């Protein structure tokens, strides 16, 4: 059933912070299992990629209430 026009969502989408890294690793692992793949995400590499100066990727994380439910990682390109 489609949501009614004007209905509010309980999703919160925001930029990733260092505190989100464990959730990103866990969601990446679940996504890998879904696709039958082994993931290689680890907290140290994500911290470097997302928060080094300058970062080489940035991300968004979605929550439904307190539960993380999705993420997106973007790479800058020319």
PDB file of N, CA, C and O in Angstrom:
ATOM      1  N   UNK A   1       0.851  -1.161   0.000  1.00  0.00           N
ATOM      2  CA  UNK A   1       0.000   0.000   0.000  1.00  0.00           C
ATOM      3  C   UNK A   1       0.902   1.230   0.000  1.00  0.00           C
ATOM      4  O   UNK A   1       1.855   1.295   0.777  1.00  0.00           O
ATOM      5  N   UNK A   2       0.622   2.181  -0.838  1.00  0.00           N
ATOM      6  CA  UNK A   2       1.401   3.410  -0.927  1.00  0.00           C
ATOM      7  C   UNK A   2       1.063   4.325   0.239  1.00  0.00           C
ATOM      8  O   UNK A   2      -0.061   4.324   0.742  1.00  0.00           O
ATOM      9  N   UNK A   3       2.039   5.095   0.656  1.00  0.00           N
ATOM     10  CA  UNK A   3       1.810   6.062   1.730  1.00  0.00           C
ATOM     11  C   UNK A   3       0.936   7.189   1.216  1.00  0.00           C
ATOM     12  O   UNK A   3       1.026   7.586   0.055  1.00  0.00           O
ATOM     13  N   UNK A   4       0.107   7.687   2.081  1.00  0.00           N
ATOM     14  CA  UNK A   4      -0.778   8.801   1.722  1.00  0.00           C
ATOM     15  C   UNK A   4       0.048  10.046   1.471  1.00  0.00           C
ATOM     16  O   UNK A   4       1.087  10.251   2.098  1.00  0.00           O
ATOM     17  N   UNK A   5      -0.419  10.874   0.550  1.00  0.00           N
ATOM     18  CA  UNK A   5       0.264  12.132   0.268  1.00  0.00           C
ATOM     19  C   UNK A   5       0.360  12.945   1.541  1.00  0.00           C
ATOM     20  O   UNK A   5      -0.610  13.070   2.288  1.00  0.00           O
ATOM     21  N   UNK A   6       1.531  13.493   1.782  1.00  0.00           N
ATOM     22  CA  UNK A   6       1.730  14.312   2.963  1.00  0.00           C
ATOM     23  C   UNK A   6       2.040  13.512   4.221  1.00  0.00           C
ATOM     24  O   UNK A   6       2.252  14.100   5.281  1.00  0.00           O
ATOM     25  N   UNK A   7       2.073  12.169   4.129  1.00  0.00           N
ATOM     26  CA  UNK A   7       2.368  11.357   5.311  1.00  0.00           C
ATOM     27  C   UNK A   7       3.811  11.574   5.733  1.00  0.00           C
ATOM     28  O   UNK A   7       4.699  11.713   4.892  1.00  0.00           O
ATOM     29  N   UNK A   8       4.034  11.603   7.011  1.00  0.00           N
ATOM     30  CA  UNK A   8       5.376  11.793   7.544  1.00  0.00           C
ATOM     31  C   UNK A   8       6.083  10.448   7.634  1.00  0.00           C
ATOM     32  O   UNK A   8       5.467   9.427   7.941  1.00  0.00           O
ATOM     33  N   UNK A   9       7.363  10.461   7.369  1.00  0.00           N
ATOM     34  CA  UNK A   9       8.196   9.277   7.488  1.00  0.00           C
ATOM     35  C   UNK A   9       8.998   9.387   8.775  1.00  0.00           C
ATOM     36  O   UNK A   9       9.338  10.485   9.214  1.00  0.00           O
ATOM     37  N   UNK A  10       9.295   8.246   9.372  1.00  0.00           N
ATOM     38  CA  UNK A  10      10.135   8.290  10.557  1.00  0.00           C
ATOM     39  C   UNK A  10      11.598   8.063  10.193  1.00  0.00           C
ATOM     40  O   UNK A  10      12.417   7.781  11.068  1.00  0.00           O
ATOM     41  N   UNK A  11      11.937   8.186   8.900  1.00  0.00           N
ATOM     42  CA  UNK A  11      13.322   8.066   8.468  1.00  0.00           C
ATOM     43  C   UNK A  11      14.073   9.362   8.729  1.00  0.00           C
ATOM     44  O   UNK A  11      13.543  10.457   8.540  1.00  0.00           O
ATOM     45  N   UNK A  12      15.310   9.214   9.165  1.00  0.00           N
ATOM     46  CA  UNK A  12      16.221  10.333   9.330  1.00  0.00           C
ATOM     47  C   UNK A  12      17.449  10.008   8.493  1.00  0.00           C
ATOM     48  O   UNK A  12      18.106   8.994   8.727  1.00  0.00           O
ATOM     49  N   UNK A  13      17.764  10.855   7.524  1.00  0.00           N
ATOM     50  CA  UNK A  13      18.936  10.658   6.675  1.00  0.00           C
ATOM     51  C   UNK A  13      19.875  11.818   6.941  1.00  0.00           C
ATOM     52  O   UNK A  13      19.491  12.985   6.870  1.00  0.00           O
ATOM     53  N   UNK A  14      21.127  11.466   7.252  1.00  0.00           N
ATOM     54  CA  UNK A  14      22.109  12.501   7.581  1.00  0.00           C
ATOM     55  C   UNK A  14      23.497  12.039   7.149  1.00  0.00           C
ATOM     56  O   UNK A  14      23.698  10.881   6.782  1.00  0.00           O
ATOM     57  N   UNK A  15      24.450  12.970   7.201  1.00  0.00           N
ATOM     58  CA  UNK A  15      25.827  12.653   6.858  1.00  0.00           C
ATOM     59  C   UNK A  15      26.423  11.713   7.918  1.00  0.00           C
ATOM     60  O   UNK A  15      26.127  11.827   9.107  1.00  0.00           O
ATOM     61  N   UNK A  16      27.251  10.802   7.463  1.00  0.00           N
ATOM     62  CA  UNK A  16      27.916   9.844   8.345  1.00  0.00           C
ATOM     63  C   UNK A  16      28.884  10.578   9.276  1.00  0.00           C
ATOM     64  O   UNK A  16      29.559  11.525   8.873  1.00  0.00           O
ATOM     65  N   UNK A  17      28.936  10.120  10.525  1.00  0.00           N
ATOM     66  CA  UNK A  17      29.905  10.607  11.506  1.00  0.00           C
ATOM     67  C   UNK A  17      30.784   9.431  11.937  1.00  0.00           C
ATOM     68  O   UNK A  17      30.447   8.279  11.664  1.00  0.00           O
ATOM     69  N   UNK A  18      31.903   9.707  12.607  1.00  0.00           N
ATOM     70  CA  UNK A  18      32.745   8.601  13.083  1.00  0.00           C
ATOM     71  C   UNK A  18      31.990   7.600  13.956  1.00  0.00           C
ATOM     72  O   UNK A  18      32.310   6.411  13.936  1.00  0.00           O
ATOM     73  N   UNK A  19      31.013   8.046  14.710  1.00  0.00           N
ATOM     74  CA  UNK A  19      30.241   7.142  15.567  1.00  0.00           C
ATOM     75  C   UNK A  19      29.422   6.135  14.764  1.00  0.00           C
ATOM     76  O   UNK A  19      28.999   5.116  15.309  1.00  0.00           O
ATOM     77  N   UNK A  20      29.189   6.404  13.464  1.00  0.00           N
ATOM     78  CA  UNK A  20      28.399   5.510  12.616  1.00  0.00           C
ATOM     79  C   UNK A  20      29.215   4.371  12.008  1.00  0.00           C
ATOM     80  O   UNK A  20      28.641   3.436  11.451  1.00  0.00           O
ATOM     81  N   UNK A  21      30.531   4.432  12.104  1.00  0.00           N
ATOM     82  CA  UNK A  21      31.376   3.453  11.424  1.00  0.00           C
ATOM     83  C   UNK A  21      31.044   2.006  11.813  1.00  0.00           C
ATOM     84  O   UNK A  21      30.963   1.168  10.915  1.00  0.00           O
ATOM     85  N   UNK A  22      30.849   1.662  13.081  1.00  0.00           N
ATOM     86  CA  UNK A  22      30.488   0.272  13.393  1.00  0.00           C
ATOM     87  C   UNK A  22      29.188  -0.175  12.704  1.00  0.00           C
ATOM     88  O   UNK A  22      29.093  -1.313  12.246  1.00  0.00           O
ATOM     89  N   UNK A  23      28.199   0.707  12.630  1.00  0.00           N
ATOM     90  CA  UNK A  23      26.956   0.365  11.930  1.00  0.00           C
ATOM     91  C   UNK A  23      27.198   0.178  10.433  1.00  0.00           C
ATOM     92  O   UNK A  23      26.607  -0.708   9.816  1.00  0.00           O
ATOM     93  N   UNK A  24      28.061   1.004   9.848  1.00  0.00           N
ATOM     94  CA  UNK A  24      28.372   0.852   8.419  1.00  0.00           C
ATOM     95  C   UNK A  24      29.028  -0.491   8.136  1.00  0.00           C
ATOM     96  O   UNK A  24      28.687  -1.158   7.159  1.00  0.00           O
ATOM     97  N   UNK A  25      29.966  -0.887   8.987  1.00  0.00           N
ATOM     98  CA  UNK A  25      30.621  -2.185   8.819  1.00  0.00           C
ATOM     99  C   UNK A  25      29.597  -3.311   8.928  1.00  0.00           C
ATOM    100  O   UNK A  25      29.594  -4.229   8.108  1.00  0.00           O
ATOM    101  N   UNK A  26      28.732  -3.245   9.934  1.00  0.00           N
ATOM    102  CA  UNK A  26      27.715  -4.291  10.116  1.00  0.00           C
ATOM    103  C   UNK A  26      26.767  -4.352   8.923  1.00  0.00           C
ATOM    104  O   UNK A  26      26.455  -5.444   8.447  1.00  0.00           O
ATOM    105  N   UNK A  27      26.299  -3.198   8.429  1.00  0.00           N
ATOM    106  CA  UNK A  27      25.385  -3.209   7.284  1.00  0.00           C
ATOM    107  C   UNK A  27      26.090  -3.691   6.023  1.00  0.00           C
ATOM    108  O   UNK A  27      25.481  -4.366   5.193  1.00  0.00           O
ATOM    109  N   UNK A  28      27.364  -3.353   5.870  1.00  0.00           N
ATOM    110  CA  UNK A  28      28.126  -3.834   4.722  1.00  0.00           C
ATOM    111  C   UNK A  28      28.254  -5.353   4.760  1.00  0.00           C
ATOM    112  O   UNK A  28      28.135  -6.015   3.729  1.00  0.00           O
ATOM    113  N   UNK A  29      28.495  -5.903   5.942  1.00  0.00           N
ATOM    114  CA  UNK A  29      28.585  -7.358   6.092  1.00  0.00           C
ATOM    115  C   UNK A  29      27.265  -8.034   5.723  1.00  0.00           C
ATOM    116  O   UNK A  29      27.263  -9.058   5.040  1.00  0.00           O
ATOM    117  N   UNK A  30      26.154  -7.471   6.167  1.00  0.00           N
ATOM    118  CA  UNK A  30      24.835  -8.039   5.851  1.00  0.00           C
ATOM    119  C   UNK A  30      24.580  -7.968   4.344  1.00  0.00           C
ATOM    120  O   UNK A  30      24.065  -8.920   3.757  1.00  0.00           O
ATOM    121  N   UNK A  31      24.935  -6.853   3.720  1.00  0.00           N
ATOM    122  CA  UNK A  31      24.766  -6.718   2.278  1.00  0.00           C
ATOM    123  C   UNK A  31      25.624  -7.736   1.529  1.00  0.00           C
ATOM    124  O   UNK A  31      25.179  -8.315   0.538  1.00  0.00           O
ATOM    125  N   UNK A  32      26.839  -7.952   1.995  1.00  0.00           N
ATOM    126  CA  UNK A  32      27.701  -8.952   1.379  1.00  0.00           C
ATOM    127  C   UNK A  32      27.113 -10.346   1.460  1.00  0.00           C
ATOM    128  O   UNK A  32      27.123 -11.083   0.474  1.00  0.00           O
ATOM    129  N   UNK A  33      26.600 -10.716   2.622  1.00  0.00           N
ATOM    130  CA  UNK A  33      25.964 -12.027   2.782  1.00  0.00           C
ATOM    131  C   UNK A  33      24.781 -12.162   1.826  1.00  0.00           C
ATOM    132  O   UNK A  33      24.604 -13.209   1.202  1.00  0.00           O
ATOM    133  N   UNK A  34      23.974 -11.114   1.710  1.00  0.00           N
ATOM    134  CA  UNK A  34      22.824 -11.132   0.805  1.00  0.00           C
ATOM    135  C   UNK A  34      23.259 -11.437  -0.622  1.00  0.00           C
ATOM    136  O   UNK A  34      22.573 -12.161  -1.344  1.00  0.00           O
ATOM    137  N   UNK A  35      24.405 -10.881  -1.030  1.00  0.00           N
ATOM    138  CA  UNK A  35      24.900 -11.084  -2.394  1.00  0.00           C
ATOM    139  C   UNK A  35      25.832 -12.289  -2.511  1.00  0.00           C
ATOM    140  O   UNK A  35      26.386 -12.537  -3.582  1.00  0.00           O
ATOM    141  N   UNK A  36      26.011 -13.036  -1.430  1.00  0.00           N
ATOM    142  CA  UNK A  36      26.887 -14.200  -1.456  1.00  0.00           C
ATOM    143  C   UNK A  36      28.357 -13.832  -1.569  1.00  0.00           C
ATOM    144  O   UNK A  36      29.144 -14.593  -2.132  1.00  0.00           O
ATOM    145  N   UNK A  37      28.735 -12.673  -1.041  1.00  0.00           N
ATOM    146  CA  UNK A  37      30.105 -12.189  -1.132  1.00  0.00           C
ATOM    147  C   UNK A  37      30.697 -11.987   0.254  1.00  0.00           C
ATOM    148  O   UNK A  37      29.975 -11.847   1.242  1.00  0.00           O
ATOM    149  N   UNK A  38      32.013 -11.974   0.308  1.00  0.00           N
ATOM    150  CA  UNK A  38      32.713 -11.646   1.534  1.00  0.00           C
ATOM    151  C   UNK A  38      33.063 -10.172   1.473  1.00  0.00           C
ATOM    152  O   UNK A  38      33.657  -9.717   0.495  1.00  0.00           O
ATOM    153  N   UNK A  39      32.706  -9.422   2.502  1.00  0.00           N
ATOM    154  CA  UNK A  39      33.020  -7.996   2.510  1.00  0.00           C
ATOM    155  C   UNK A  39      34.406  -7.768   3.091  1.00  0.00           C
ATOM    156  O   UNK A  39      34.949  -8.606   3.810  1.00  0.00           O
ATOM    157  N   UNK A  40      34.950  -6.635   2.765  1.00  0.00           N
ATOM    158  CA  UNK A  40      36.275  -6.273   3.260  1.00  0.00           C
ATOM    159  C   UNK A  40      36.248  -4.969   4.042  1.00  0.00           C
ATOM    160  O   UNK A  40      37.297  -4.372   4.285  1.00  0.00           O
ATOM    161  N   UNK A  41      35.079  -4.526   4.434  1.00  0.00           N
ATOM    162  CA  UNK A  41      34.975  -3.292   5.208  1.00  0.00           C
ATOM    163  C   UNK A  41      35.542  -3.510   6.600  1.00  0.00           C
ATOM    164  O   UNK A  41      35.308  -4.542   7.228  1.00  0.00           O
ATOM    165  N   UNK A  42      36.274  -2.542   7.062  1.00  0.00           N
ATOM    166  CA  UNK A  42      36.735  -2.600   8.445  1.00  0.00           C
ATOM    167  C   UNK A  42      36.756  -1.171   8.983  1.00  0.00           C
ATOM    168  O   UNK A  42      36.877  -0.215   8.217  1.00  0.00           O
ATOM    169  N   UNK A  43      36.638  -1.032  10.278  1.00  0.00           N
ATOM    170  CA  UNK A  43      36.523   0.310  10.856  1.00  0.00           C
ATOM    171  C   UNK A  43      37.690   1.234  10.518  1.00  0.00           C
ATOM    172  O   UNK A  43      37.473   2.405  10.207  1.00  0.00           O
ATOM    173  N   UNK A  44      38.911   0.736  10.571  1.00  0.00           N
ATOM    174  CA  UNK A  44      40.071   1.599  10.325  1.00  0.00           C
ATOM    175  C   UNK A  44      40.080   2.140   8.899  1.00  0.00           C
ATOM    176  O   UNK A  44      40.351   3.322   8.688  1.00  0.00           O
ATOM    177  N   UNK A  45      39.788   1.287   7.921  1.00  0.00           N
ATOM    178  CA  UNK A  45      39.808   1.757   6.536  1.00  0.00           C
ATOM    179  C   UNK A  45      38.664   2.724   6.263  1.00  0.00           C
ATOM    180  O   UNK A  45      38.838   3.689   5.520  1.00  0.00           O
ATOM    181  N   UNK A  46      37.494   2.479   6.854  1.00  0.00           N
ATOM    182  CA  UNK A  46      36.386   3.416   6.685  1.00  0.00           C
ATOM    183  C   UNK A  46      36.693   4.759   7.347  1.00  0.00           C
ATOM    184  O   UNK A  46      36.374   5.807   6.786  1.00  0.00           O
ATOM    185  N   UNK A  47      37.293   4.742   8.504  1.00  0.00           N
ATOM    186  CA  UNK A  47      37.654   5.997   9.166  1.00  0.00           C
ATOM    187  C   UNK A  47      38.608   6.803   8.288  1.00  0.00           C
ATOM    188  O   UNK A  47      38.436   8.011   8.133  1.00  0.00           O
ATOM    189  N   UNK A  48      39.622   6.136   7.710  1.00  0.00           N
ATOM    190  CA  UNK A  48      40.556   6.849   6.837  1.00  0.00           C
ATOM    191  C   UNK A  48      39.848   7.393   5.607  1.00  0.00           C
ATOM    192  O   UNK A  48      40.035   8.554   5.243  1.00  0.00           O
ATOM    193  N   UNK A  49      39.035   6.561   4.967  1.00  0.00           N
ATOM    194  CA  UNK A  49      38.374   6.960   3.728  1.00  0.00           C
ATOM    195  C   UNK A  49      37.391   8.109   3.944  1.00  0.00           C
ATOM    196  O   UNK A  49      37.281   9.001   3.103  1.00  0.00           O
ATOM    197  N   UNK A  50      36.687   8.088   5.053  1.00  0.00           N
ATOM    198  CA  UNK A  50      35.639   9.078   5.303  1.00  0.00           C
ATOM    199  C   UNK A  50      36.122  10.345   6.012  1.00  0.00           C
ATOM    200  O   UNK A  50      35.549  11.415   5.813  1.00  0.00           O
ATOM    201  N   UNK A  51      37.168  10.238   6.838  1.00  0.00           N
ATOM    202  CA  UNK A  51      37.489  11.358   7.717  1.00  0.00           C
ATOM    203  C   UNK A  51      38.937  11.830   7.645  1.00  0.00           C
ATOM    204  O   UNK A  51      39.329  12.704   8.418  1.00  0.00           O
ATOM    205  N   UNK A  52      39.751  11.270   6.730  1.00  0.00           N
ATOM    206  CA  UNK A  52      41.111  11.773   6.552  1.00  0.00           C
ATOM    207  C   UNK A  52      41.037  13.155   5.911  1.00  0.00           C
ATOM    208  O   UNK A  52      39.992  13.563   5.404  1.00  0.00           O
ATOM    209  N   UNK A  53      42.152  13.862   5.943  1.00  0.00           N
ATOM    210  CA  UNK A  53      42.177  15.187   5.313  1.00  0.00           C
ATOM    211  C   UNK A  53      43.007  15.118   4.028  1.00  0.00           C
ATOM    212  O   UNK A  53      44.221  14.933   4.114  1.00  0.00           O
ATOM    213  N   UNK A  54      42.431  15.251   2.891  1.00  0.00           N
ATOM    214  CA  UNK A  54      40.997  15.321   2.623  1.00  0.00           C
ATOM    215  C   UNK A  54      40.399  13.916   2.514  1.00  0.00           C
ATOM    216  O   UNK A  54      41.105  12.975   2.152  1.00  0.00           O
ATOM    217  N   UNK A  55      39.127  13.765   2.818  1.00  0.00           N
ATOM    218  CA  UNK A  55      38.489  12.438   2.658  1.00  0.00           C
ATOM    219  C   UNK A  55      38.361  12.095   1.181  1.00  0.00           C
ATOM    220  O   UNK A  55      38.230  12.994   0.351  1.00  0.00           O
ATOM    221  N   UNK A  56      38.396  10.810   0.839  1.00  0.00           N
ATOM    222  CA  UNK A  56      38.221  10.438  -0.570  1.00  0.00           C
ATOM    223  C   UNK A  56      36.837   9.866  -0.843  1.00  0.00           C
ATOM    224  O   UNK A  56      36.527   9.523  -1.984  1.00  0.00           O
ATOM    225  N   UNK A  57      35.996   9.756   0.189  1.00  0.00           N
ATOM    226  CA  UNK A  57      34.590   9.430  -0.022  1.00  0.00           C
ATOM    227  C   UNK A  57      33.780  10.017   1.117  1.00  0.00           C
ATOM    228  O   UNK A  57      34.312  10.352   2.175  1.00  0.00           O
ATOM    229  N   UNK A  58      32.491  10.133   0.880  1.00  0.00           N
ATOM    230  CA  UNK A  58      31.601  10.619   1.933  1.00  0.00           C
ATOM    231  C   UNK A  58      30.346   9.780   1.916  1.00  0.00           C
ATOM    232  O   UNK A  58      30.048   9.102   0.933  1.00  0.00           O
ATOM    233  N   UNK A  59      29.614   9.830   3.012  1.00  0.00           N
ATOM    234  CA  UNK A  59      28.464   8.943   3.108  1.00  0.00           C
ATOM    235  C   UNK A  59      27.274   9.554   3.816  1.00  0.00           C
ATOM    236  O   UNK A  59      27.366  10.554   4.528  1.00  0.00           O
ATOM    237  N   UNK A  60      26.151   8.894   3.580  1.00  0.00           N
ATOM    238  CA  UNK A  60      24.895   9.202   4.252  1.00  0.00           C
ATOM    239  C   UNK A  60      24.436   7.934   4.963  1.00  0.00           C
ATOM    240  O   UNK A  60      24.699   6.822   4.506  1.00  0.00           O
ATOM    241  N   UNK A  61      23.758   8.113   6.072  1.00  0.00           N
ATOM    242  CA  UNK A  61      23.189   6.981   6.797  1.00  0.00           C
ATOM    243  C   UNK A  61      21.724   7.290   7.091  1.00  0.00           C
ATOM    244  O   UNK A  61      21.368   8.424   7.409  1.00  0.00           O
ATOM    245  N   UNK A  62      20.888   6.269   6.981  1.00  0.00           N
ATOM    246  CA  UNK A  62      19.454   6.412   7.242  1.00  0.00           C
ATOM    247  C   UNK A  62      19.101   5.631   8.496  1.00  0.00           C
ATOM    248  O   UNK A  62      19.570   4.512   8.703  1.00  0.00           O
ATOM    249  N   UNK A  63      18.274   6.236   9.323  1.00  0.00           N
ATOM    250  CA  UNK A  63      17.760   5.588  10.536  1.00  0.00           C
ATOM    251  C   UNK A  63      16.238   5.590  10.486  1.00  0.00           C
ATOM    252  O   UNK A  63      15.616   6.531   9.992  1.00  0.00           O
ATOM    253  N   UNK A  64      15.666   4.539  10.995  1.00  0.00           N
ATOM    254  CA  UNK A  64      14.236   4.487  11.256  1.00  0.00           C
ATOM    255  C   UNK A  64      14.124   4.397  12.770  1.00  0.00           C
ATOM    256  O   UNK A  64      14.358   3.346  13.367  1.00  0.00           O
ATOM    257  N   UNK A  65      13.767   5.501  13.369  1.00  0.00           N
ATOM    258  CA  UNK A  65      13.865   5.571  14.819  1.00  0.00           C
ATOM    259  C   UNK A  65      15.340   5.479  15.179  1.00  0.00           C
ATOM    260  O   UNK A  65      16.160   6.135  14.537  1.00  0.00           O
ATOM    261  N   UNK A  66      15.705   4.692  16.179  1.00  0.00           N
ATOM    262  CA  UNK A  66      17.114   4.577  16.540  1.00  0.00           C
ATOM    263  C   UNK A  66      17.885   3.557  15.693  1.00  0.00           C
ATOM    264  O   UNK A  66      19.111   3.484  15.785  1.00  0.00           O
ATOM    265  N   UNK A  67      17.191   2.778  14.880  1.00  0.00           N
ATOM    266  CA  UNK A  67      17.799   1.672  14.130  1.00  0.00           C
ATOM    267  C   UNK A  67      18.374   2.139  12.792  1.00  0.00           C
ATOM    268  O   UNK A  67      17.645   2.715  11.984  1.00  0.00           O
ATOM    269  N   UNK A  68      19.692   1.899  12.534  1.00  0.00           N
ATOM    270  CA  UNK A  68      20.215   2.200  11.201  1.00  0.00           C
ATOM    271  C   UNK A  68      19.623   1.213  10.196  1.00  0.00           C
ATOM    272  O   UNK A  68      19.593   0.007  10.440  1.00  0.00           O
ATOM    273  N   UNK A  69      19.149   1.740   9.058  1.00  0.00           N
ATOM    274  CA  UNK A  69      18.472   0.884   8.079  1.00  0.00           C
ATOM    275  C   UNK A  69      19.066   0.979   6.679  1.00  0.00           C
ATOM    276  O   UNK A  69      18.667   0.219   5.797  1.00  0.00           O
ATOM    277  N   UNK A  70      19.994   1.878   6.454  1.00  0.00           N
ATOM    278  CA  UNK A  70      20.584   1.985   5.128  1.00  0.00           C
ATOM    279  C   UNK A  70      21.697   3.006   5.097  1.00  0.00           C
ATOM    280  O   UNK A  70      21.855   3.821   6.006  1.00  0.00           O
ATOM    281  N   UNK A  71      22.466   2.937   4.020  1.00  0.00           N
ATOM    282  CA  UNK A  71      23.560   3.879   3.847  1.00  0.00           C
ATOM    283  C   UNK A  71      23.851   4.055   2.367  1.00  0.00           C
ATOM    284  O   UNK A  71      23.440   3.247   1.534  1.00  0.00           O
ATOM    285  N   UNK A  72      24.566   5.123   2.058  1.00  0.00           N
ATOM    286  CA  UNK A  72      25.036   5.375   0.704  1.00  0.00           C
ATOM    287  C   UNK A  72      26.439   5.961   0.824  1.00  0.00           C
ATOM    288  O   UNK A  72      26.681   6.845   1.646  1.00  0.00           O
ATOM    289  N   UNK A  73      27.353   5.469   0.006  1.00  0.00           N
ATOM    290  CA  UNK A  73      28.713   6.004  -0.038  1.00  0.00           C
ATOM    291  C   UNK A  73      28.930   6.618  -1.411  1.00  0.00           C
ATOM    292  O   UNK A  73      28.580   6.021  -2.429  1.00  0.00           O
ATOM    293  N   UNK A  74      29.504   7.804  -1.435  1.00  0.00           N
ATOM    294  CA  UNK A  74      29.756   8.504  -2.681  1.00  0.00           C
ATOM    295  C   UNK A  74      31.236   8.810  -2.830  1.00  0.00           C
ATOM    296  O   UNK A  74      31.926   9.131  -1.863  1.00  0.00           O
ATOM    297  N   UNK A  75      31.709   8.702  -4.081  1.00  0.00           N
ATOM    298  CA  UNK A  75      33.089   9.024  -4.411  1.00  0.00           C
ATOM    299  C   UNK A  75      33.100  10.234  -5.324  1.00  0.00           C
ATOM    300  O   UNK A  75      32.354  10.274  -6.303  1.00  0.00           O
ATOM    301  N   UNK A  76      33.932  11.224  -5.024  1.00  0.00           N
ATOM    302  CA  UNK A  76      33.992  12.375  -5.935  1.00  0.00           C
ATOM    303  C   UNK A  76      34.676  11.963  -7.228  1.00  0.00           C
ATOM    304  O   UNK A  76      35.685  11.259  -7.210  1.00  0.00           O
ATOM    305  N   UNK A  77      34.129  12.399  -8.335  1.00  0.00           N
ATOM    306  CA  UNK A  77      34.713  12.119  -9.650  1.00  0.00           C
ATOM    307  C   UNK A  77      34.732  13.393 -10.463  1.00  0.00           C
ATOM    308  O   UNK A  77      33.970  14.326 -10.207  1.00  0.00           O
ATOM    309  N   UNK A  78      35.606  13.419 -11.440  1.00  0.00           N
ATOM    310  CA  UNK A  78      35.692  14.610 -12.312  1.00  0.00           C
ATOM    311  C   UNK A  78      34.581  14.571 -13.343  1.00  0.00           C
ATOM    312  O   UNK A  78      34.475  15.477 -14.171  1.00  0.00           O
TER     313      UNK A  78
END
